[in-house]
Amino acid sequence: MNKLMITGGLGYIGSQVALRAMELGYSCILVDNLSNSVPHTLLKLQAFSKNRLKFYECDIRDRSGLDKIFRKHAINTVIHCAGLKSITESIDKPELYISNNVEGSFTLFDSMQKYNVNRCIFSSSATVYGEPEYLPIDENHPISPVSPYGWSKVQVESKLREICDNESSWSSLVLRYFNPIGAHSGGIIGERPQGIPSNLMPIFVRLPTEIKVNC
């Protein structure tokens, strides 16, 4: 059975990817440090998984922890969704985004290379384009992010491109999107952000009773 490692696997995007992957018959290895996710999501995924799910509480900066996971499982592909995602926080704490998003990703890629896992799908962001020079934005639009968060995504994309250029066995796919929304059609899991959300839709949904925003 094909095994996928999904970093940030209990986050909003990671958990949705895991659920859909299991629906398609994949076995999933979820890695998450629980900094921006809830264990309740794991219980829901496990109830659906039919023994096709393993979870490890591990930070992607933890080289030895990652090595243990790669040694234990014959992983085919990594879907890399782990990363901090607040533009505002990245401006206040740029060093945190360098450490977590950039250095963490590089550590993950090092472990992948060490254990001959050479396929990666990276959850990037449309924020890499910065202020739009034209609309709609397409993949030919210049890359010019305006926040440390955006630059962290650019650096990870560049690292993946460098690896693929230097190693013919490698292949990668970069997904750039902006404010993803939605939930599983069966209502199994949805979005449950910790604290004040950084995505637009949860703010709109929670505005009437939970969040006050000055406009």
N, C-alpha and C positions, 0 to 999 in steps of 0.2 A: 504494500500500500504506500502511495506517495505521502511523504511527511512534510508538512510546512511548519517552519518556525515563524511565529508572528510576534514581533516585539511590540510592546505596548498593547498586548493582546487583550487586556481588560478595559482599555479605553474605548471611547465611542466608535471610532473607525475600526480599530483592531478587533473588537468583539463582533462587529457586524461582518467583517471579513471572515472571522473564524466560523461564525454560524453558517454563512453561505458556503464556505469551503467544505464544512462537514456535510451539508446538504448534497454537495456534489461528490461525496465519497472520500474526501481527503482526511487524513489523520493530522491533528494540529498540536503543536508544541507551543504553548503560550508562555511568554516571558514578560513580566511586568514588575516594576518596583513599588507599585501601589501608591505612588505619590499623587496621582490624579485619577484614581479609579476606585471602584468599590467592590469588595469581595462578593457582594450579593450577585454581581454579574457572573462571576465564576459558577455559582450554584445553578444559575439558570442555564448556562452553557453545558455544565456537566449533566444536567437532567436530560438534555437533548442529545448528548454526544454518543451514546451507545459505545462507551469505552474507546472513543477515538480522540480523546483529549487528555493532555498532560499539562500541568501548570507548574511553573517555577517562579518563585519570587526572587528576582534577580535584576540588578541594575546593569544596563549595557556598558557601563564603565568598569564593571567587575570582570576582568579578564579571566581569572581562574574559574569564576562561576559559569561564564559562557563556555569555557573549554570543557567543563564537566558535562554540560548539556550536549555539546556537539559530540563528545566521546560516547555518550550513552545512547544517542539516537542517530539513525541514518537519515539525516535531513536532506531533502532535495532542493528546497527553495526557501529563502528568507523573505518574508514580507515585513518590511521595516517601518513600523508605525510609531515607535517610541520617540518621544520628543516633547519638550515644553513648547507651548504655542501662543503665549500671550505677547502681543506686540508691546503693550504698555510695560509689562514686567521686564521684557528684554531690554527696554530703554533704561529702566532703573537698575537692572542687574545683568549687564551684558556678559560679564565673566561667567555667570551661571549658564547662559545659553551656549557659550563656547565650550564649557566643560561638558554639559549634558548632551546637547544636540550634535556638536561637531566632534569633540574628542570621544564621546560615547559611540558615535557612528563609526569612527575610525577604528576603535577597539573591536567593535562588532565585525567589521570587514577583515581585520587581521585574523580573528578567530575563524571566519569563514574560509579565508585562504589557507589557514593552517590545516583545516579538516576537509579541504577540497569541496566545499560547498560554493558553487560558482554561479548561482542564479539569484538575483535580488530584485525585488520590487520595492521602490522607495516612495513613501508617502511624503511628497513635497508640498508646495503651496504656490498658489498664483500670486502670492505677495512678492515673489522673486522679480516680478515685472515692474514693481514700483508704480509711480504715477503714470497712468496710461498716456501714450503718445497718440494713440488712435483706438477706436472701438469698432467692432469687438476685438479684444486682444486675441492674437493667435500665437503659435509657437515661434514665429519669426520676430515677434516684438522684442525690443532690446531688454536685457536683464539689468535692472537697476533698483534693487530694493532700498527702502528708506528706513529700515529698522534692523537692529541686531538679529532679531528673529528671522527676517528675510535673508540676511547675509548668511546665517547659519545654514539655511536650506541650500543656498548657492554653493557653499563650501562642500557640503555633502554630495550634491550633484556632481561637482567638479571632481571630487575624489572617485566617485563611481566611474566617471568618464575616463579618468586616468587609468584605473585598474583595467577597464575593458579594453582600452587602447594597448595596454602592455601585456595583457593575458588573453590570448585568443579563445580560451575555454570559457571565459566569463561572458555573461549577458545580463543586462539590467534594464529595468523599465522605471521611468520616473513619472509619477502622477502629480499633476499640479491642479489644485482646485481651490475654491474660495467659499467659505461658509457652508460646508456640506450639511444637509438636513435629512431628516427622515428616520424611520424605524423599521424593524422587521415587519413584514406584512401580517405575520401571525401574532404580533404584539409580544414576542418573547423577550426582546430587549429593545431599548431605545437609548436616548441620551439623558444621562444623569450627571451633569457637571458639578464639581465640588465648588462651593462658594458662588461668587458672582461669575456667571458664564462669560467667556470671551467670544463666543459665537452669537450671531444676531438672533437666530430663531429661538433659542431658549430664553433670551431676554424678552422677546415679544410675547412668548407664551406665559412667562411668569410675571410680566409687568403689573397686571391688575392687583395682585395681592402680596407679592414677595419682594419686588425690587423697585426702588425709586430711582429714576434717572432724570437728571437735570437737562433739559433740552434748550 
